[in-house]
Amino acid sequence: MYRVLPLLITLLPAIAVGQDFDDLPDSPDDVVTPPTAPPTAPEMPRARGYQFDGVAKKLRGERAYDMEFGFRGRWVTVPKSILDVWYYDSSDENWAYIERRPRIKGYALGVEFVVKGESANGIFYAEFMDSEMETGYWDDVEEPPDHLDGDFLAPSAGLGLIAFGADYAYEAHLVRTSDTQGRFGLSYLIGGGLGMGIMTGRLDRWGPDDEGNPSYKRYLDGDDPDENKRLPRVYPMVDVNTGIRINLGNRMVWRIEGGLHTLLYYGMSAGVTF
């Protein structure tokens, strides 16, 4: 009986579909189990991240320009040859005072922010220009000469300019950092810009008196100044710049430049690129 039951179970599907019994196995031992295919891993859906590569780059902060932040220092002056056009000096005949005419000079310290493209640079700055002009005698050129009618001027502490503005600079690459594996770069810059300066401090003035005493004698005698020299409080900052930029690695930047910053100047700046 135990051998008949398996055989019946084997024959039932054949009976249901009307299969010929000659093709059926004689016993359960003759039943051949068809081979089964090995299981396959389910097909994974295609990743769609490639569609957003451009968006991801922007989200990571990649951009077509660099930014720089740095500190700047400049020495500014008006050349003696220019002042000689309007004022006498100790080298002129019959110069009245014992000391030479003062020089207009100073230094400017500040910060700057740079937006740098392939060749275009936008430079935004803020600085304080401190006057280094000495106290002294100023005798204006006139005909006929009168060397006793000049003014004696004494700058107060803090005389200077608070200046801010923006410059454009075109950059011509001489050595690219990509040619030195990011170690060194050298380029030439030329450009200009505009800004505004606000004067701080004051300039005290002594003039000759009605008794014929020159201004420098009144100053040395300790007389009070007649007034503050009337100077504009706001000045335009006109820039014409040229110089070189040195890249040290991919982060450090050093600029050496000169030109016109309302006054003639030369100086440098150092900063980092990010």
C-alpha positions in Angstrom: 0.0 0.0 0.0 2.8 2.4 0.9 4.2 2.0 -2.7 0.7 2.6 -4.4 0.0 5.9 -2.8 3.1 7.7 -4.3 2.3 6.2 -7.7 -1.3 7.5 -7.5 -0.1 11.0 -6.6 2.2 10.9 -9.6 -0.6 9.7 -12.0 -3.3 12.2 -10.9 -1.9 15.2 -13.0 -1.7 12.9 -16.0 -5.2 11.7 -15.6 -6.5 15.3 -15.2 -5.0 16.3 -18.6 -5.6 13.0 -20.4 -1.9 12.1 -20.8 -1.0 8.7 -22.3 -0.1 6.3 -19.5 2.7 4.7 -21.7 4.8 7.8 -21.1 4.4 7.7 -17.3 7.1 6.2 -15.1 6.5 2.7 -13.7 7.3 3.6 -10.2 8.0 6.8 -8.1 11.7 6.0 -8.2 11.7 6.5 -12.0 10.3 10.1 -11.7 12.9 12.6 -13.0 12.9 16.0 -11.3 13.7 18.7 -13.9 16.7 20.8 -13.0 16.0 24.2 -11.6 17.8 27.4 -12.5 20.0 28.9 -9.9 18.4 31.9 -8.1 19.3 35.3 -9.6 19.7 38.5 -7.7 16.8 40.9 -8.3 17.6 43.7 -10.8 18.4 46.9 -9.0 16.8 50.1 -10.2 19.2 52.5 -12.1 20.6 55.2 -9.9 19.4 58.6 -10.9 22.0 60.7 -9.2 23.8 61.4 -12.5 20.9 63.6 -13.5 21.8 66.0 -10.7 25.5 66.3 -11.0 25.4 69.9 -12.1 23.1 70.8 -9.2 25.4 69.0 -6.8 28.5 70.9 -8.0 26.7 74.2 -7.3 25.6 73.0 -3.9 29.2 72.0 -3.1 30.2 75.6 -3.8 32.1 75.1 -7.0 32.1 78.4 -9.0 33.7 80.1 -12.0 35.6 82.6 -9.9 37.8 82.8 -6.8 37.6 85.1 -3.8 40.4 86.7 -1.8 40.6 88.5 1.5 43.8 90.3 2.4 45.5 93.3 4.1 47.2 96.1 2.2 49.8 98.8 3.0 50.8 101.8 0.8 53.2 104.7 1.1 51.7 107.8 -0.5 53.4 111.1 -1.3 53.3 114.3 -3.5 56.7 114.7 -5.3 58.8 117.7 -4.4 58.9 118.7 -8.0 55.1 119.1 -8.1 55.0 121.2 -4.9 57.8 123.4 -6.3 55.3 124.7 -8.9 53.2 126.4 -6.1 55.5 126.8 -3.1 59.0 128.1 -2.5 61.5 125.8 -0.7 64.8 126.2 1.2 66.7 125.8 -2.1 65.1 129.1 -3.4 66.9 132.4 -3.0 65.9 134.5 0.0 64.0 131.6 1.7 62.9 133.1 5.1 62.6 130.1 7.5 65.4 128.1 9.0 63.9 124.7 8.0 62.9 123.4 4.6 59.3 123.2 3.4 57.5 120.1 4.8 56.7 117.2 2.6 53.2 115.8 1.9 53.4 112.1 2.7 51.8 109.3 4.7 50.9 105.7 4.7 47.6 103.8 4.2 46.6 100.6 5.9 43.5 98.6 5.2 41.7 95.5 4.1 40.5 94.4 0.7 38.1 91.8 -0.8 38.8 90.5 -4.3 36.5 88.7 -6.8 38.9 87.1 -9.3 37.9 85.6 -12.6 40.1 84.2 -15.4 41.5 87.7 -16.3 39.1 90.2 -14.6 39.5 91.3 -11.0 37.2 93.3 -8.8 39.0 94.8 -5.8 37.0 96.4 -3.0 38.9 98.2 -0.2 38.6 100.1 3.0 41.6 101.9 4.7 42.9 104.7 6.8 45.4 107.0 5.3 47.5 108.6 8.1 49.3 111.9 7.4 53.0 112.1 8.1 53.3 115.7 7.1 55.5 117.7 9.5 54.8 121.1 11.0 56.3 123.8 8.9 56.3 127.0 6.8 54.5 127.3 3.4 55.4 130.2 1.2 53.4 130.4 -2.0 55.0 131.4 -5.3 54.1 134.9 -6.3 55.5 137.8 -8.3 57.2 139.8 -7.0 58.3 137.3 -4.3 57.4 138.0 -0.7 59.0 135.4 1.6 57.5 136.8 4.8 53.8 136.4 3.9 53.6 132.6 4.0 51.4 130.4 6.3 52.7 128.2 9.1 50.8 125.0 9.3 50.6 122.4 12.0 48.7 119.1 11.5 46.8 117.7 14.5 47.1 114.1 15.7 44.9 111.9 13.6 45.0 114.0 10.5 44.2 111.6 7.6 41.6 110.1 5.4 39.1 107.2 5.9 38.8 105.9 2.4 36.8 103.2 0.6 36.3 102.3 -3.0 36.5 99.7 -5.8 39.0 99.0 -8.5 39.1 96.9 -11.7 42.2 95.1 -12.7 43.0 93.2 -15.9 45.3 90.2 -15.3 47.8 88.9 -17.8 49.1 85.5 -16.8 52.9 85.0 -17.1 53.2 81.7 -15.2 50.0 79.8 -14.4 49.8 77.7 -11.3 48.5 74.8 -13.4 51.9 74.8 -15.1 53.7 74.4 -11.8 51.4 71.8 -10.2 49.9 74.5 -8.0 53.1 75.7 -6.4 53.7 79.1 -8.0 52.0 81.6 -10.3 52.9 85.0 -11.6 50.8 87.6 -13.4 50.8 91.2 -14.4 47.9 93.6 -13.4 46.8 96.9 -14.7 43.6 98.9 -14.0 41.9 101.6 -12.0 38.9 102.7 -10.1 37.2 105.3 -7.9 36.4 105.8 -4.2 35.8 108.4 -1.6 37.9 109.7 1.3 36.6 111.5 4.4 39.1 113.7 6.2 39.8 113.3 9.9 41.7 115.7 12.2 42.5 119.3 11.5 45.3 121.6 10.1 46.0 124.6 12.3 47.1 127.8 10.5 49.1 130.9 11.6 49.5 133.9 9.3 51.5 137.1 9.5 50.0 139.8 11.8 49.4 143.5 11.2 52.7 144.4 12.9 54.7 142.6 10.3 55.6 139.5 12.3 55.7 136.5 10.0 53.7 133.4 10.7 56.6 131.2 11.8 57.6 133.8 14.5 54.1 133.8 15.9 54.1 130.0 16.1 57.5 130.0 17.8 56.3 132.7 20.3 53.4 130.4 21.3 50.5 132.4 19.8 47.2 130.7 19.3 46.5 129.7 15.7 44.3 132.1 13.6 42.1 129.3 12.4 41.9 125.8 11.1 43.1 125.7 7.5 40.0 125.4 5.4 40.2 122.1 3.6 37.5 120.0 2.0 36.2 117.2 4.2 35.4 114.9 1.3 37.9 113.9 -1.4 37.6 111.7 -4.5 39.9 108.7 -4.5 41.1 108.3 -8.1 43.1 105.1 -8.7 45.4 104.1 -11.5 47.2 100.8 -10.6 49.8 98.5 -12.1 51.8 95.7 -10.6 52.4 92.0 -10.3 50.6 89.2 -8.5 52.4 86.2 -7.0 50.5 83.1 -6.1 52.3 80.8 -3.5 50.5 77.5 -3.6 46.7 77.5 -4.1 46.0 79.8 -1.2 48.5 82.5 -0.5 48.5 85.7 -2.7 51.0 88.5 -2.7 50.6 91.7 -4.8 53.2 94.4 -5.4 52.0 97.5 -7.1 52.2 101.3 -7.6 50.5 104.1 -9.3 48.1 106.8 -8.4 45.8 106.7 -5.3 44.8 110.4 -5.5 48.5 110.7 -4.4 51.4 108.8 -5.9 52.0 105.5 -4.1 53.7 102.2 -4.0 52.8 99.3 -1.8 51.8 95.7 -1.4 49.0 93.4 -0.2 48.9 89.9 1.1 45.9 87.6 1.5 44.3 84.2 1.0 42.2 82.7 -1.7 39.1 80.7 -1.0 
